[in-house]
Amino acid sequence: MFEMNLLLAESQEHRRKGFQLLTEGSYARAREQFLNAIEKNPDWALPHLGLGQLFFSQKNPDLKEATKAFRRVVELKPDWVEGYHWLGSVQEKSGALEEAVACYRDRYCAVRYANP
C-alpha cells in the first residue's frame, strides 16, 4: 500500500512539473515529465492529456502523436469532456472535419449523460 501511494505521489509530481514546463515552452523536458507520470500510473488520464497538448502545441505539431494521446484520454475517461474537446481539435487541425464533428458531438453526449 505504501509503495502504491508513493508511485501515485511521484506520478502527480511528474504531471505537475510537466504542465509547468509545457506552459513555459520547455517541450522536451515536459514530455519527459509526462512520460514519467504515465510510467508510474499508466491509467491516469491527466498526464496523457498533457502529452497530447504538448504534441498539439509545438511549433511543428505532431498531430499523429497528439491524436494517440487524446484517444487514450477518451478511453480512460469516457465521461470527461476535456478529452473529446482536444481530440476534436486535433482532428479539425488535421483536416478531418467529419471526425472532428463526431468528437465534438460525442463530447456533448458525454456531458449530457454524465450530468443528467
N, C-alpha and C positions, 0 to 999 in steps of 0.2 A: 504494500500500500504506500509506504513512504517513497519507494523508488518511482512509483507511478505519479505521485504528487510532484516529485522532483522533475520528472520529464515534462509534466504539464507546465510547471513554473518556468522551466527552461524554454519550452516552446512559446509561451506567452512573451517572454523577454525577447526572443529572436523576432517574433512577429512585431512587437512594439518597435524594436530597432529598425526592422525592415521598412515599416511605414514612415518612420522618421527619415531614414536615408532616401526613401523614394521622394518625399516632399522636398528634400534638399537636392535632388537630381543625381544622387550617387547610385546609379542603376546597378553597377556590378556588385557593389557592397550590399545593396538592398536585396538583390537576387540571392546572394549567399545567405543572408539572414532568413529570408522566406523559405529557402530550401532546408535550412537547419530546423526551422519551426515545423515544416512538413515531415521531416525525417523523425522528429520526436513525437509528433502527433499527426499522422497522415490523414485522419478523418475529420480534421478541424477545417472548416471552410474558409476562415479568415485569411490564413497565410496563402491559400490558393487564390483568393480574391486579390491579395496584394501582388502576387506573382503575375496574375493576368493584367492588372493595372500597369505594372512595370512594363510588360511586353507591349501593351497598347500605347503607353505614354512616351516611349522613346522617340528620339528624333526620326529614326527609321524603324517604325513599329514592326514587330514580329507578330503579325495577325494570326498566323497558324498556331503559334505557342500561346497567344492570348486566348484564342478560341478553346484550346485544350484546357487551359486553366479555368476559364469561366464555365465550361461544361462540367468540370469536376465540382465547382461550387454548386451548380444547379443539382447535380447528382447527390451531393452531400446534404444540401438544404433545399429541397424542392419547394418549400413554402416561403423561402426568403426572396423577397423582391429584388434585392441587390444583384443577385446572380443573373437573373433574367435581363435586367437593365443592361449590364455590362456585356452579356452575350449578344443581345440585340444590337448594342453599339458597335461591337467588333464586326458583326455580320453586315451592318449598314456600311461601315467603313470599307469592308471588303467588296462592296458592291452587290452583295447577296440580299437584295431588298426583300424578297419574298420570305427568306429565312428570318430576316430581322423583324418583319411584321409578326411572324409566328412567335418569335421570342417575346416581343412586347405584348402580344395577345396572351401568351401563357403567363407572362408576368402578372397581368391584371387578373387572370383567372386564379393564379396562386394567391393573390391578395384577397380576392373575394372569398375563396374557400378557407383561407387561414383565419380570416376575421369576419365570421358571419354576423 
